Structure formats: structure tokens, C-alpha cells
Amino acid sequence: VANKVGVVIEVNAETDFVAKNDSFQTFVKEVADVVMAQNPADVEALKACTYPGTDRTVSDVTADKVLAIGENIQIRRFVRYAEGVNVPYIHMGGKIGVLVNMEVEGIDAAQVTELGKDVAMQIAAASPLAVSAEGLNPEVVEHEREVYRQKAREEGKPEQIIEKIAEGAVKKFCKDVCLLDQLYIRDDKMTISDLIKGAAKTIGEPITVVRFVRIQLGAE
């Protein structure tokens, strides 16, 4: 994060040995700086951007790194947030990257950085699908509903209560996969919503988690 812009990026190498190499890590950081400064639309646009300190493209410098390191390197994806307060978190030695985007009013970003890290750790560990139920993909919710319907039928439940059973199961599913409803990994007596409300009360201003991204190396 720099100048309020947050970026999380996935760059793949073939081995952990290379991924931990200083030269590779510097390359990843500098490509993230390109995303931050030049705001490319997608990975192809990023590859055509000018690499920092050179008059060459990111694609050209990537090819150089491949030759120097002796392994294939692939810039796979990135997400860039430019509004609000953005808090990054790297987990498992770089295998999982999280970026949390928060909306705050009258609050210095430093006051919510610790909260942002706590929320990001939750996202890294618990893999929520959305901030709240409103943000869930309706197709995912309907798929879960149908799974529970089928399960109820297979268990021989009466047809007239199957829909009620499915609805109850979907509500539980939504609680499990929505960030604000998840139990906090550091204190299972509170939800993430409780955690955020507590921080907002202490600071005296509202805090809203607007969106987040969780990128896991190699995952879809």
C-alpha cells in the first residue's frame, strides 16, 4: 500500500526456492509498484507497461528474469483498490495475500490499520466468500439450496418441510461464508461484525469493510 492505493498480486515461479529468492521478490514488488502507479486494466495491459527505472516493458523484464533465474515466471492476476483505507496482509510466506478495503469517516488510516490486519488475518484463515449475504453470488446460494433439498429428500423428509429445511441450511451456510457473520478466529465469542463495531465505538467514528480480495497461489 502506498498513497492510499492498495495492490495484491500473484506472480508464479516453479519452485519455492526461487519464490524466496531476493531477486524474484524484488521483481514482484516492483511489478506491484507498476500496478499501483500506472493502473493497468488487466494482466496484458500490465505486461505492456514500462518497468520502473528502465525504458523497457514489464514483459521484456519478465523474459530477462526467466533467463537469469532459469525458471518460468508468470504474472497471473492482480487487484488494485484506490479508494478508502487499504490494509494488506501476507500469510504463509507469501502463499496467501489479502487486501482489505475499508470506508472510514474522519479517521486517520493509522487508527484502523490494526483492525484491518485482524480482519485480513480472518480472511486468510477462514476464506469468506463475501462481506455480507448481499454480496454472495446468487448462483452459489441457489446451488447450496438445491444440495440441501436433495439431501433432505434422500433422508426421506416429508416434501412439505423440505423447503424449510433447505432455507435453514442456507442461512447457516451464509453465516459460515460471510465475513461479518463469521466467528472471530482470535475470540469465538464475537463475530467480525462485533469486532468492527467495537473498534468504531472506541475510535468514535463509523467503520465499514467495503470489500476484500484473497488470493491464494495456484487457486482459481
Secondary structure, DSSP 8 states (H G I E B T S, - for coil): -BTTBEEEEEEE-SSHHHHT-HHHHHHHHHHHHHHHHH--SSHHHHHTSB-TTSSSBHHHHHHHHHHHHSS--EEEEEEEE-SSEEEEEEEGGGTEEEEEEEEESS--HHHHHHHHHHHHHHHHHH--SBSSGGGS-HHHHHHHHHHHHHHHHHTT--HHHHHHHHHHHHHHHHHHHBGGGSEETTEEEEEHHHHHHHHHHHHTS-EEEEEEEEEETT--
